[in-house]
Amino acid sequence: MHYSDEEIARARETDLLTYLQNYEPDNLVHISGKTYCTKEHDSLKISNGRWYWFSRGFGGVSALDYLTKVKGESFQDAMRILLDDHPTVRSVEFVKPKKENVQKSFELPKKSYNPELAVNYLESRGIDSGIIKYCIETNRLYESYPRHNVIFVGFDTESTPKYAMQRGCGTDFIGEVYGSDKRFSFSIPTRKAQSNGGKTLYIFESPIDLLSFATLVKMEGYDWRSVNMLSLGGISAKKHGDGRDQSESHTEDVPKMPAALEQYLSDHPEIDHVITRLDNDERGRAAADEIGALLTERGIRVSKRLPPKGKDYNDCLCITKGLTITHRSKPDKQDKNPQAVI
C-alpha cells in the first residue's frame, strides 16, 4: 500500500512516549522526572520527546522510528499500525487499553537467520564455540529476531519446547518468555545414558553458568557431556533469621524443591547423585543446603560444590581465561574455601 507524504507526516507526529502509554503500557518503565525506558530494553531511554538506544548507538523521535528500527517492523506495517490499526494513537492523553481476560500461550520468539550476535556474546563470556554449536544444532539455543536476544530453550520428554530464557546481547536485559513452564528449564543430557554418569546430575542457577562449567570441563580435557546438567532458572531460599537473602515467593519457613529439579528427577528416576553447583554467595550456599537436605530425605546422594574462583562459574571461567567479569552492582561476600572445578 502506498502512503502519501501527508499520511507519513501525520504518522511521524506520534512520539514514542505517547505510543507506549496508549498501546504498550506494560512495556513502559518510569525512571525519574520525564525520563522513561522500556521493560524490554532498559538502555533505550525516552526523554523530552526523543529516544535513544544507548547499547545499540542509535535513536529517533517518532513511534514510526521505534517500530521500524527497534521492533523490526517494515515501513508499510509500521504505517498501518499507526494510521490504520490505531488511528487515535496521536492523542497525548494517556488512555490505558482495557485488558481482556485472554490466557496467552507459550510461544518461542522468532528466530534470526544469523545467530552471529548471540555467538559473539557467548564467546565474549568465555563459552566454548563447540559447545555453542552443539546447543544451536540441538535447538537449545538461538538468536531471536528482531530483538536479537540469546534464547535458551527447555524441552519436555517429548522434545517439545516448554521453556525459554532470554538474555540480551550486550545489554542487562534478562527474563523468561511469557508462558514458560519452569519445570522444563534449560538442560543438557549426558552423552552416556547407560554409564554411571547417566545417574549423576549437576544443577546450576542459570544457563550461562551451566555452559561455563561445561567449557571449564572441556578445557581440562574431560568429556563435558559425561553427566546430566540442568539450569534451575534461578533459585529461591527460605527465610532466615540472620539477615540472609530470601525469596519473595516463599512466605513460609519451609524450603521447597525447585520446580525444574522436581520435574527432572521425575522424568529421570535413574538419577541417584545430585551435585549442586550454585553461586558462591550467601543465597547460593543457603539454597544448596536446602536442596541438599530435601534430596537426602528422598535417599538421593548429594554433593555441594562451589566455583573455586569468583561468584559463579562464569566468573570462574572468565578469570581462568583472563576475560572481563560481567559487572554486578551488588557484589556478595564469597566463600574463602576454594575447591577444584571438577
C-alpha positions as CSV (number, residue, x, y, z in Angstrom):
1,M,0.0,0.0,0.0
2,H,1.3,3.5,-0.9
3,Y,1.2,6.2,1.7
4,S,1.1,9.9,0.8
5,D,3.6,12.4,2.2
6,E,0.7,13.8,4.3
7,E,0.0,10.4,5.8
8,I,3.7,9.9,6.6
9,A,4.0,13.3,8.2
10,R,0.8,12.5,10.3
11,A,2.3,9.2,11.4
12,R,5.5,10.9,12.5
13,E,3.5,13.2,14.8
14,T,3.2,10.3,17.2
15,D,6.0,10.4,19.7
16,L,7.3,7.2,21.3
17,L,6.1,8.0,24.8
18,T,2.5,8.6,23.7
19,Y,2.6,5.4,21.6
20,L,3.8,3.3,24.5
21,Q,1.4,4.9,27.0
22,N,-1.5,4.0,24.8
23,Y,-0.6,0.7,23.3
24,E,2.4,-0.9,25.2
25,P,1.8,0.4,28.8
26,D,3.3,-2.7,30.3
27,N,6.5,-2.1,28.4
28,L,7.0,1.4,29.7
29,V,9.1,2.0,32.8
30,H,9.3,5.4,34.5
31,I,12.9,6.2,35.7
32,S,12.6,9.7,37.1
33,G,11.1,13.1,36.1
34,K,10.3,12.9,32.4
35,T,12.7,10.1,31.6
36,Y,11.5,6.6,30.8
37,C,12.8,3.4,29.4
38,T,11.2,0.2,28.1
39,K,11.0,-3.1,30.0
40,E,12.3,-4.9,27.0
41,H,15.4,-2.7,26.6
42,D,16.5,-0.8,29.7
43,S,19.2,1.0,27.8
44,L,16.5,2.6,25.5
45,K,15.9,5.9,27.1
46,I,13.0,8.2,26.3
47,S,13.2,11.9,27.3
48,N,12.0,15.3,26.0
49,G,10.2,13.9,23.0
50,R,13.2,11.9,21.8
51,W,14.5,8.4,22.4
52,Y,18.0,6.8,22.2
53,W,19.0,3.2,22.4
54,F,22.4,3.5,24.1
55,S,23.5,-0.1,23.9
56,R,23.0,0.0,20.1
57,G,24.1,3.5,19.5
58,F,21.1,5.0,17.6
59,G,17.8,6.7,18.3
60,G,14.9,8.7,16.9
61,V,11.9,10.9,17.6
62,S,8.7,9.2,16.5
63,A,7.0,6.0,17.2
64,L,7.5,5.2,13.5
65,D,11.3,5.2,14.0
66,Y,10.8,2.9,17.0
67,L,8.6,0.4,15.2
68,T,11.0,0.2,12.2
69,K,14.4,0.4,14.0
70,V,13.7,-1.4,17.3
71,K,10.7,-3.6,16.7
72,G,11.9,-4.6,13.2
73,E,8.5,-3.8,11.5
74,S,8.6,-3.0,7.8
75,F,7.7,0.6,6.9
76,Q,4.4,-0.5,5.5
77,D,3.4,-2.4,8.6
78,A,4.5,0.4,10.9
79,M,2.4,2.9,9.0
80,R,-0.6,0.5,9.2
81,I,-0.1,0.2,12.9
82,L,-0.1,4.0,13.4
83,L,-2.7,5.0,10.9
84,D,-5.0,2.1,10.1
85,D,-5.0,-0.1,13.2
86,H,-4.7,2.7,15.8
87,P,-6.0,6.0,14.3
88,T,-6.3,7.7,17.7
89,V,-2.8,6.9,18.9
90,R,-1.7,10.5,18.4
91,S,-3.7,11.8,21.4
92,V,-1.3,12.9,24.2
93,E,-3.9,11.9,26.8
94,F,-3.0,8.6,28.5
95,V,-5.6,6.0,27.8
96,K,-4.8,2.6,29.1
97,P,-6.5,-0.1,26.9
98,K,-8.8,-2.5,28.6
99,K,-7.2,-5.8,29.4
100,E,-9.0,-8.8,28.0
101,N,-9.1,-11.9,30.1
102,V,-7.3,-14.0,27.5
103,Q,-4.7,-16.5,28.5
104,K,-1.7,-16.2,26.2
105,S,0.0,-19.5,25.5
106,F,3.8,-20.1,25.4
107,E,5.4,-19.2,22.1
108,L,9.1,-19.1,21.3
109,P,10.4,-15.7,19.9
110,K,11.0,-15.6,16.2
111,K,14.4,-17.0,15.2
112,S,17.1,-14.8,13.5
113,Y,18.5,-16.4,10.3
114,N,22.0,-15.4,11.5
115,P,23.0,-16.1,15.2
116,E,26.2,-14.1,14.9
117,L,25.4,-11.7,17.7
118,A,24.4,-14.5,20.1
119,V,27.5,-16.5,19.3
120,N,29.8,-13.5,19.7
121,Y,28.1,-12.6,23.0
122,L,28.5,-16.1,24.5
123,E,32.1,-16.3,23.3
124,S,32.8,-13.0,25.0
125,R,31.6,-14.6,28.2
126,G,34.2,-17.4,27.6
127,I,31.8,-20.1,26.3
128,D,33.5,-22.7,24.1
129,S,32.5,-22.4,20.4
130,G,32.0,-26.1,20.0
131,I,29.5,-26.2,22.9
132,I,27.7,-23.3,21.5
133,K,27.5,-25.1,18.1
134,Y,26.1,-28.2,19.8
135,C,23.4,-26.1,21.6
136,I,22.4,-24.4,18.3
137,E,22.3,-27.7,16.4
138,T,20.0,-29.3,19.0
139,N,17.8,-26.2,19.1
140,R,18.6,-25.5,22.7
141,L,20.0,-22.1,21.8
142,Y,19.3,-19.5,19.2
143,E,19.2,-15.7,18.5
144,S,15.8,-14.0,18.4
145,Y,14.5,-11.5,15.8
146,P,14.1,-8.6,15.8
147,R,15.3,-8.1,19.4
148,H,18.5,-10.2,18.9
149,N,18.5,-11.8,22.4
150,V,20.1,-15.1,23.2
151,I,17.3,-17.7,23.8
152,F,17.9,-20.7,26.0
153,V,15.2,-23.3,25.3
154,G,14.0,-26.1,27.6
155,F,12.1,-29.2,26.4
156,D,9.8,-31.8,27.9
157,T,10.4,-35.6,27.4
158,E,8.7,-35.4,24.0
159,S,11.2,-32.8,22.8
160,T,8.5,-30.1,22.8
161,P,9.7,-26.6,23.8
162,K,8.1,-25.6,27.1
163,Y,10.5,-23.0,28.5
164,A,12.7,-20.2,27.2
165,M,15.1,-17.8,29.0
166,Q,16.1,-14.6,27.2
167,R,19.4,-12.8,27.6
168,G,20.3,-9.5,26.0
169,C,23.4,-9.5,23.8
170,G,25.4,-6.7,25.4
171,T,22.5,-5.4,27.5
172,D,21.4,-6.1,31.0
173,F,18.1,-7.5,29.8
174,I,17.2,-11.0,31.1
175,G,13.8,-12.7,31.6
176,E,11.7,-15.7,30.8
177,V,9.5,-15.8,27.7
178,Y,5.8,-15.3,28.7
179,G,4.1,-18.6,29.5
180,S,7.4,-20.5,30.1
181,D,6.9,-23.7,32.3
182,K,9.8,-23.5,34.8
183,R,9.6,-27.3,35.3
184,F,11.3,-27.7,31.9
185,S,14.3,-25.4,32.2
186,F,17.4,-25.4,30.1
187,S,19.3,-28.7,30.3
188,I,21.9,-30.8,28.5
189,P,21.8,-34.6,29.0
190,T,24.7,-37.0,29.3
191,R,26.2,-38.5,26.2
192,K,26.5,-41.8,28.0
193,A,23.0,-42.5,29.2
194,Q,23.8,-46.1,30.3
195,S,27.0,-45.2,32.2
196,N,27.4,-44.1,35.8
197,G,27.4,-40.5,34.5
198,G,23.8,-41.1,33.5
199,K,22.9,-41.4,37.1
200,T,24.5,-38.1,38.1
201,L,23.0,-34.6,37.7
202,Y,24.8,-31.3,38.1
203,I,22.5,-28.3,38.8
204,F,23.2,-24.6,38.2
205,E,21.4,-21.4,38.7
206,S,21.5,-20.2,35.1
207,P,22.2,-21.5,31.5
208,I,25.3,-19.3,31.3
209,D,26.7,-21.0,34.4
210,L,25.9,-24.4,33.0
211,L,27.7,-23.6,29.7
212,S,30.6,-22.0,31.6
213,F,31.1,-25.1,33.7
214,A,30.9,-27.3,30.6
215,T,33.6,-25.2,29.0
216,L,35.9,-25.5,32.0
217,V,35.5,-29.3,32.0
218,K,36.4,-29.3,28.3
219,M,39.4,-27.1,28.9
220,E,40.7,-29.7,31.4
221,G,40.5,-32.4,28.8
222,Y,37.4,-34.2,30.1
223,D,34.2,-35.2,28.3
224,W,31.8,-32.2,29.1
225,R,28.8,-34.4,28.4
226,S,29.7,-37.2,30.9
227,V,26.9,-36.2,33.3
228,N,23.5,-34.6,33.1
229,M,23.4,-30.8,33.6
230,L,20.3,-28.7,34.5
231,S,19.8,-25.0,35.0
232,L,17.2,-24.2,37.7
233,G,16.3,-20.9,36.0
234,G,17.1,-19.1,39.3
235,I,16.9,-20.1,42.9
236,S,14.7,-19.5,46.0
237,A,15.9,-19.7,49.5
238,K,13.7,-20.0,52.6
239,K,13.5,-17.2,55.2
240,H,16.4,-16.8,57.6
241,G,16.6,-15.0,60.9
242,D,20.2,-13.9,60.3
243,G,19.7,-11.5,57.5
244,R,20.5,-13.8,54.6
245,D,18.8,-13.3,51.3
246,Q,15.2,-14.6,51.0
247,S,12.8,-15.2,48.2
248,E,9.6,-13.2,47.8
249,S,7.9,-16.3,46.5
250,H,8.3,-18.1,49.8
251,T,6.1,-16.9,52.6
252,E,6.7,-19.9,54.9
253,D,9.8,-21.1,56.6
254,V,9.7,-24.4,54.7
255,P,12.1,-25.0,51.9
256,K,10.7,-26.1,48.6
257,M,12.3,-28.2,45.8
258,P,12.9,-26.1,42.7
259,A,10.3,-27.0,40.0
260,A,12.9,-27.8,37.4
261,L,14.8,-30.2,39.7
262,E,11.5,-31.8,40.8
263,Q,10.5,-32.5,37.2
264,Y,13.9,-33.7,36.1
265,L,14.0,-36.3,38.9
266,S,10.5,-37.4,38.0
267,D,11.4,-37.8,34.3
268,H,14.8,-39.4,35.1
269,P,14.3,-41.8,38.1
270,E,17.7,-43.3,37.5
271,I,19.4,-40.2,39.0
272,D,20.9,-41.2,42.3
273,H,23.5,-38.5,42.8
274,V,23.0,-34.7,42.5
275,I,25.9,-32.3,42.7
276,T,24.9,-28.7,43.4
277,R,27.0,-26.1,41.6
278,L,25.2,-22.9,42.6
279,D,26.7,-19.4,43.2
280,N,29.3,-18.9,45.8
281,D,27.3,-16.3,47.8
282,E,25.1,-16.4,50.8
283,R,21.9,-17.0,48.8
284,G,23.5,-19.7,46.6
285,R,25.1,-21.5,49.6
286,A,21.8,-21.4,51.5
287,A,19.8,-22.8,48.5
288,A,22.4,-25.6,48.1
289,D,22.0,-26.6,51.7
290,E,18.2,-26.5,51.5
291,I,18.1,-28.5,48.2
292,G,20.7,-31.0,49.7
293,A,18.5,-31.6,52.8
294,L,15.4,-32.2,50.7
295,L,17.3,-34.7,48.4
296,T,18.8,-36.5,51.3
297,E,15.3,-37.1,52.7
298,R,14.5,-38.8,49.5
299,G,17.6,-41.1,49.7
300,I,19.4,-39.3,46.9
301,R,23.1,-38.7,47.4
302,V,24.1,-35.0,47.4
303,S,27.5,-33.3,46.9
304,K,27.9,-29.5,47.3
305,R,30.5,-27.9,45.0
306,L,31.2,-24.2,44.8
307,P,33.1,-22.3,42.0
308,P,36.7,-22.2,43.1
309,K,37.1,-18.6,41.7
310,G,34.6,-15.8,41.6
311,K,31.0,-15.7,42.5
312,D,29.7,-18.2,39.9
313,Y,31.0,-20.5,37.2
314,N,31.1,-17.8,34.5
315,D,33.2,-15.7,36.8
316,C,35.5,-18.7,37.3
317,L,35.7,-19.2,33.5
318,C,36.4,-15.6,32.8
319,I,39.1,-15.5,35.5
320,T,40.7,-18.7,34.1
321,K,40.7,-17.2,30.5
322,G,41.7,-13.7,31.6
323,L,38.4,-12.2,30.4
324,T,36.5,-9.3,32.0
325,I,33.9,-10.5,34.5
326,T,30.4,-9.3,34.0
327,H,29.7,-6.3,36.2
328,R,27.4,-6.8,39.2
329,S,26.0,-3.8,41.1
330,K,25.9,-5.6,44.4
331,P,28.9,-8.0,44.9
332,D,28.4,-10.6,47.6
333,K,30.8,-11.9,50.1
334,Q,32.3,-15.2,48.8
335,D,33.3,-18.4,50.5
336,K,37.0,-18.4,51.1
337,N,37.4,-22.2,50.8
338,P,38.4,-22.9,47.1
339,Q,37.6,-26.2,45.5
340,A,38.6,-27.9,42.3
341,V,36.4,-27.2,39.3
342,I,35.6,-30.9,38.7
